[in-house]
């Protein structure tokens, strides 16, 4: 499961540009067998700002270790909170947030 989320969000001319990195092994069954660990990967990511979903993804073990997501959205301003919740293949969830600069 992600131990740390690094979130950067900057608003310019009404558009918020976001970079977020999740620290996770992202080990599917095959990779986990090689590393002799249990499979561990993020299955669901949701990003919200002002209680509105601005990013949503369903994933699997295909992603690389410590995945980095980049996207843009409108409808938020400087000082608003951007919150991410991730769920792993074991059903554990983790939340991280950051104010938009």
C-alpha positions as CSV (number, residue, x, y, z in Angstrom):
1,X,0.0,0.0,0.0
2,X,1.1,3.5,-0.6
3,X,3.1,4.9,2.3
4,X,3.3,8.4,0.9
5,X,1.6,10.5,-1.6
6,X,3.4,13.4,-3.2
7,X,0.9,15.9,-4.5
8,X,1.6,19.1,-6.5
9,X,-1.3,21.3,-7.7
10,X,-1.0,24.8,-9.2
11,X,-3.8,26.9,-10.6
12,X,-3.1,29.3,-13.5
13,X,-5.7,31.1,-15.6
14,X,-8.5,28.9,-14.2
15,X,-6.8,25.6,-15.0
16,X,-5.3,23.4,-12.2
17,X,-2.3,21.3,-13.2
18,X,-1.8,18.3,-11.0
19,X,1.1,15.9,-10.5
20,X,0.7,13.1,-7.9
21,X,2.9,10.2,-7.1
22,X,1.9,7.2,-5.1
23,X,4.5,5.1,-3.3
24,X,3.6,1.5,-4.0
25,X,5.3,-1.7,-5.1
26,X,2.6,-2.3,-7.7
27,X,3.5,-6.1,-7.7
28,X,1.0,-8.3,-9.6
29,X,1.0,-12.1,-9.0
30,X,4.0,-12.7,-11.3
31,X,6.1,-9.9,-9.9
32,X,5.2,-10.8,-6.3
33,X,6.4,-14.4,-6.9
34,X,9.7,-13.1,-8.2
35,X,10.1,-10.9,-5.1
36,X,8.7,-13.5,-2.8
37,X,6.1,-11.2,-1.4
38,X,2.3,-11.0,-1.5
39,X,0.7,-9.3,-4.5
40,X,0.2,-5.6,-3.8
41,X,-1.1,-3.0,-6.2
42,X,-3.5,0.0,-6.3
43,X,-6.9,-0.9,-7.8
44,X,-8.8,2.4,-7.5
45,X,-7.8,6.1,-7.4
46,X,-10.2,9.0,-6.9
47,X,-9.3,12.7,-6.7
48,X,-11.7,15.3,-5.4
49,X,-11.8,19.0,-5.2
50,X,-14.7,20.9,-3.6
51,X,-16.6,17.5,-3.2
52,X,-16.4,17.1,-7.0
53,X,-14.6,14.2,-8.6
54,X,-11.8,15.6,-10.8
55,X,-9.9,12.3,-11.4
56,X,-10.9,8.7,-11.2
57,X,-9.1,5.5,-12.4
58,X,-9.5,1.8,-12.0
59,X,-6.1,0.1,-12.2
60,X,-4.4,-3.2,-11.9
61,X,-0.9,-4.6,-11.5
62,X,0.1,-3.4,-14.9
63,X,1.3,0.0,-13.6
64,X,4.9,0.6,-12.7
65,X,6.2,0.9,-9.2
66,X,5.5,4.3,-7.6
67,X,3.1,5.5,-10.3
68,X,3.0,9.1,-11.3
69,X,-0.2,10.7,-12.6
70,X,-0.5,14.1,-14.4
71,X,-3.7,15.8,-15.3
72,X,-5.5,19.1,-15.5
73,X,-9.0,20.3,-14.5
74,X,-11.1,23.4,-14.1
75,X,-13.5,24.5,-11.4
76,X,-11.1,25.1,-8.5
77,X,-9.0,28.0,-7.3
78,X,-5.9,28.7,-5.2
79,X,-6.4,27.6,-1.6
80,X,-8.9,24.9,-2.4
81,X,-8.2,21.4,-1.1
82,X,-7.3,18.6,-3.5
83,X,-7.8,15.1,-1.9
84,X,-6.8,11.7,-3.2
85,X,-8.1,8.3,-1.9
86,X,-6.5,5.1,-3.1
87,X,-7.7,1.5,-2.6
88,X,-5.4,-1.5,-2.9
89,X,-6.1,-5.1,-3.9
90,X,-6.6,-6.0,-0.2
91,X,-9.3,-3.4,0.3
92,X,-7.1,-1.0,2.3
93,X,-7.6,2.7,1.7
94,X,-5.4,5.7,2.1
95,X,-6.1,9.4,1.8
96,X,-3.8,12.3,1.2
97,X,-4.6,16.0,0.5
98,X,-2.9,19.2,-0.4
99,X,-4.0,22.8,-1.0
100,X,-3.9,24.2,-4.5
101,X,-1.2,26.9,-5.0
